[in-house]
């Protein structure tokens, strides 16, 4: 046997580094907000302790900010309890303002995605400018002198190496989403097809049902037997097989893409994806987009996005500018019941 043939016959080995994470959250309600304003700049009130990843944590609330430069802001810090001050080097956390339904407000989500170290010398990290006091006091999120936030914590718990006998790119991936992507692209064991426009897509029933309650009802509900007998692709109307051509770029085109994805996410009950789209669209609100974005928010039940539009339109100049636009005409014709709410929210 030649050396090249012998090399080809050698078994291929591979390994994967597996990172496990522990997640947890704590909801903190500030009752009697006006009374907490008696504290000075740099003074705080601590929450009760809570446990994530076997460690105790608490939240520090600074009603008048942390530091003289932040006196007009409300500050929140995540703090590792003093008796648990072993070094934690891989941690991410997020603070979110909650609305009256207990849902995170996309425009007031502060995500610390860069991993930080908590130890004896630096027990706390947070957001010195979480929300401006004036903005909170003028919002609907402060109700009956109360408001609520949530802190989500992610701690890397364990790293280890795992052996695998396959050199397949899909088998070497440990990320679930990547693995599912490989399964989808390969078409292996696909058991359902969808017809969108002029294109047909193969998919997996169990994956779709696990991610979407709408697909779960369609694929495993009363219509299941009828669809199984027909064995024909399921027709998806009112959607394009790919992103619109105008959404292929960046900048304003990203707003168009987020709008189309939001519509699809709402239609199929993908709540997390819908919130991500809301958050993106909140950053694209302008005099050119405010009216159409507000109509979209109303039609698809996006409370956070709608409130962000109202805040933008509280400026008399912004409201006056959009009233002569085609977008405003679309808003009045498609959502006439929204006009009274708009006036109530933007009136001085």
Protein Blocks (a to p, Z undefined) as FASTA:
>chain_A
ZZklmmmmpccddddddddddddddddddehklmmmmpcehiacddddddeehiacdddd
dfkogajklmmpccddddddfklmcccfbdcdddddddfkopacfklcccdfbccdddfk
lmbgcdfblbafklmmmmmklgghiacddddddddfbdcddddfbfbfklmpmbfklmmm
mmmmnopoiabdcdehjbccdddfklmmmmpmklmmmmmmmklmmmmmnopacddehiaf
bdcfklmmghjlmmmmmmmmmmmmmmnopaklmmmmmmmmmmmgcfklmmmmmmmmmmno
paklmmmmmmmmmpmklmmmmmmpmklmmmmmmmmmlmmmmmmmmpZZ
